């Protein structure tokens, strides 16, 4: 495995006018650079560690050059400290339909986050890649395929949705955990990870593993201030439904049937919209990737990404 932390700042393509001019993205690679590249995009508020290193190694062992990275405002990538965003104010503006007030609060868009992934490929000299995203990362992956189709060999959208309000909604319990935040001290932060069992696999959910990931994430880069800005970019992207119907890229949609954070209807709707896509609904999988299910994920992803 080769590990890097972004090198020189990577210019966002294009930046949101007057707001963000340069972003440095932290990334790691697994496998042989001569193999077909698979760009793994992580979800809301989660560092690249969410793509477990052993999961990445399994995929690399199938002859893939695996790239995982931290989204902006997360992990070791650029933090937008100069653009504070009060989550309560943003949610109030959105729920009241006052988008004229909500839009200026967001310093960047989901397209900007998609361009970060493209810039990682540029940094690595990768012309075209298989793009796979999880949760918000699935939305970013969709956006990469929509906005940069010449850079995408295949798309894998995992435990994600289309931006349409009618699909992929969270249960009240999952939504409460998502927005309740965690204590700022390390012990409290790690202990609060247990609450994520609400959207984990009912069969394989593992509080010990959740706490271990929380501890590693806290020690690597504790940065809750980026979460509201990522959320704003995700919400303000709106529906991608129409654009998804125009995609001309082999697409695999994966969704766990136990998912309570993004209901499986989000995956079904994505597959319904993207022409020729394949839908894989996984039993005993929630809004997580438990190791027991890795073979059931790596095998179809490896098969789907045989092109290139």
SVG drawing of the C-alpha trace seen along z (x, -y; Angstrom):
<svg xmlns="http://www.w3.org/2000/svg" viewBox="-42 -36 46 50">
<polyline fill="none" stroke="black" stroke-width="0.4" points="0.0,0.0 1.2,-3.5 0.0,-6.3 0.0,-10.0 -1.6,-13.1 -2.4,-15.1 1.0,-16.8 0.5,-20.3 -3.0,-21.8 -5.2,-20.4 -7.4,-23.1 -11.1,-22.4 -12.5,-22.1 -14.2,-24.5 -14.3,-26.2 -17.5,-27.7 -17.0,-31.3 -15.6,-33.5 -15.6,-30.9 -13.1,-28.0 -10.0,-28.2 -7.8,-25.3 -8.3,-22.0 -5.7,-19.4 -7.0,-15.9 -5.5,-13.1 -5.6,-9.7 -4.1,-6.1 -3.7,-3.5 -3.6,0.3 -2.4,2.6 -0.6,2.2 -0.9,-1.1 -0.9,0.7 -4.2,2.4 -7.6,0.8 -8.3,-1.9 -11.2,-1.9 -11.9,-5.2 -13.7,-4.6 -15.7,-7.6 -16.7,-7.7 -19.9,-9.1 -21.1,-11.9 -18.7,-13.0 -16.6,-9.8 -12.9,-9.6 -11.4,-7.2 -11.0,-4.8 -14.7,-3.9 -13.4,-1.9 -11.6,0.7 -8.0,1.3 -8.6,5.0 -11.6,4.5 -9.4,2.4 -6.7,5.2 -9.3,7.8 -10.4,5.8 -6.8,5.0 -6.0,8.7 -8.6,9.1 -6.4,7.1 -7.6,3.6 -5.7,0.4 -7.8,-0.8 -7.8,-4.4 -9.5,-5.7 -9.5,-9.4 -10.8,-11.8 -13.5,-14.2 -12.9,-17.9 -13.7,-19.0 -12.9,-15.6 -9.8,-13.5 -6.5,-15.0 -8.0,-16.9 -8.5,-20.6 -10.8,-22.1 -12.9,-25.1 -12.5,-26.8 -13.0,-30.2 -16.6,-29.2 -18.4,-28.4 -21.9,-27.0 -24.5,-26.7 -26.4,-23.5 -29.5,-24.6 -29.8,-27.8 -29.2,-25.8 -31.8,-23.2 -34.3,-25.9 -33.8,-27.6 -34.1,-24.4 -37.2,-23.1 -38.9,-26.4 -38.2,-26.4 -36.0,-29.6 -33.3,-28.5 -32.3,-32.1 -31.0,-32.1 -29.7,-28.5 -27.7,-28.6 -25.2,-31.3 -24.4,-29.3 -22.8,-26.5 -19.2,-27.2 -19.1,-24.4 -21.4,-22.1 -21.6,-18.4 -20.1,-19.0 -17.1,-20.6 -16.8,-17.4 -17.1,-15.3 -14.3,-17.4 -12.1,-16.5 -12.3,-12.9 -11.3,-13.8 -8.4,-15.8 -7.2,-12.7 -7.2,-10.8 -5.3,-13.6 -2.7,-13.6 -2.2,-9.8 -2.1,-10.1 -5.3,-8.0 -7.2,-8.9 -10.4,-6.9 -11.5,-4.9 -14.2,-2.7 -16.0,-4.9 -17.7,-3.4 -19.3,-5.5 -21.1,-4.7 -23.9,-6.7 -23.2,-10.4 -20.2,-9.0 -22.6,-7.2 -24.2,-10.6 -20.8,-12.0 -20.0,-9.0 -23.3,-9.6 -22.3,-13.3 -18.8,-12.3 -20.5,-10.1 -23.0,-12.9 -20.5,-15.8 -17.3,-14.0 -18.6,-11.0 -15.3,-10.8 -13.4,-9.9 -15.7,-7.1 -15.4,-3.5 -18.2,-2.1 -20.3,-3.4 -21.1,-1.5 -23.6,-3.3 -23.8,-1.7 -26.4,-2.3 -27.3,-5.7 -30.1,-7.5 -31.1,-10.0 -31.8,-13.2 -35.5,-12.8 -37.3,-13.3 -39.7,-10.4 -37.0,-7.7 -34.3,-6.5 -35.7,-8.2 -34.2,-7.5 -36.3,-6.1 -36.9,-8.6 -34.5,-6.6 -31.7,-6.7 -32.2,-10.4 -32.1,-11.2 -28.7,-9.5 -27.3,-11.1 -28.1,-14.6 -27.6,-14.3 -23.8,-14.6 -21.2,-13.1 -19.4,-14.3 -16.2,-16.3 -14.0,-14.3 -12.4,-11.1 -14.0,-8.6 -17.4,-10.1 -17.0,-10.2 -15.9,-6.6 -18.7,-5.4 -21.3,-7.2 -20.4,-5.1 -22.6,-2.3 -25.6,-4.4 -24.8,-3.6 -26.1,-0.1 -29.5,-1.6 -28.6,-1.4 -26.1,1.5 -26.8,5.0 -29.1,6.7 -27.2,9.9 -23.6,8.7 -23.7,5.3 -20.7,5.0 -20.4,2.3 -16.7,3.2 -15.9,2.6 -17.8,-0.7 -15.9,-1.9 -12.6,-0.9 -13.3,-2.9 -14.5,-5.9 -11.2,-5.8 -9.0,-5.5 -11.0,-8.4 -10.8,-10.6 -7.0,-10.1 -6.4,-10.7 -8.4,-13.8 -11.3,-14.9 -13.1,-17.6 -16.9,-17.9 -17.0,-21.4 -16.9,-20.0 -20.1,-17.9 -22.6,-20.8 -20.9,-22.0 -20.9,-18.5 -24.6,-18.1 -25.3,-21.5 -23.6,-20.4 -25.6,-17.1 -29.0,-18.6 -28.6,-21.5 -27.7,-19.2 -31.4,-18.3 -32.7,-15.6 -30.4,-13.9 -33.2,-11.9 -33.3,-13.5 -29.6,-13.4 -29.4,-9.8 -31.7,-8.8 -29.1,-10.2 -26.1,-8.2 -24.4,-5.9 -22.1,-4.0 -22.3,-0.5 -23.9,-0.8 -24.1,1.5 -26.4,0.4 -25.9,2.2 -28.1,1.7 -28.5,3.6 -32.0,4.7 -31.4,3.8 -30.5,0.2 -32.5,-2.2 -30.4,-5.3 -31.1,-5.3 -34.0,-3.1 -33.6,-0.4 -36.1,-2.4 -33.2,-4.8 -31.2,-2.0 -34.2,-0.6 -35.0,-4.1 -31.4,-4.6 -31.4,-1.4 -34.8,-2.2 -33.5,-5.5 -30.1,-4.5 -30.4,-2.8 -29.3,0.8 -28.2,0.8 -28.0,3.9 -29.5,3.9 -28.0,6.0 -30.0,6.1 -27.9,7.7 -29.5,9.6 -28.2,9.0 -26.5,5.7 -27.5,2.4 -25.8,-1.0 -22.5,0.7 -20.1,3.3 -19.6,6.0 -16.6,8.2 -18.8,11.3 -20.3,9.8 -17.1,8.6 -17.0,11.5 -20.6,10.7 -19.5,7.1 -16.0,7.6 -17.0,10.3 -19.7,8.3 -17.6,5.1 -14.7,7.0 -16.9,8.6 -18.5,5.2 -15.2,3.5 -13.6,6.0 -13.8,3.3 -10.6,1.3"/>
</svg>
